[in-house]
Amino acid sequence: MRGAARVLGWLAVAGVVVYVGVDVLLRFLRPSYSLLYNAESDYGRGPWYWVMDINFLLRCALSLAVIAALKRSPGHSAARLGDGGRVGLALIAIWAVGSGLLAFFADNPAGTPVTASGLIHLVLGFIALFAAAAGTLLVSASLRSDPSWRPDANLLLVLSVAGAAAFLLLAAASGHKHLPSGLCERIFLGIELLWLALAGWYAATRPHRPG
């Protein structure tokens, strides 16, 4: 179990690093897109769309790896997560699956005609982002209730609260063309990805503790 948690945790950390690297690459491949006003999903249309699609699938995989690593981490089995923690992991799984599905439904960048694909992308995206904000918050609180996890979980809880605030900020900015919704989304994604990377790292490096 500990060996599996270590491998899965480090795979998640590596996945986050690659994901961020691909996002930086897309910035250079599509310099006409604004970091302030264009959503990350806009990279999924036009030239190099497949690079963003790969990143959506990578986000799915690394998130599922974090879930599996936390379930197998020493000293904090899935059974000890509690109802809130298990619901939280289920929500993170929804975020993961939703992220993967985004690769198959291109969005509608601002000012372009609305399509069925774009509407599906919008609904999936909202569900996934909400699930991530709520799921990381619930898992962080559950981990903090375990004394052996508390020092690590304190930082996870702070990040999850910041992520929830960023989600509310993004929701307020969405649909207002003069507000930097693209920046708000990137702040939210950055916080959630950092949470996933730290959770994977903690799961991978935890020493064995009986009980």
Secondary structure, 3 states (H helix, E strand, C coil): CHHHHHHHHHHHHHHHHHHHHHHHHHHHHCCCCCCCCCCHHHHHCCCCHHHHHHHHHHHHHHHHHHHHHHHHCCCCCHHHCHHHHHHHHHHHHHHHHHHHHHCCCCCCCCCCCCCHHHHHHHHHHHHHHHHHHHHHHHHHHHHHCCCCCHHHHHHHHHHHHHHHHHHHHHHHHCCCCCCCHHHHHHHHHHHHHHHHHHHHHHHHHCCCCCC
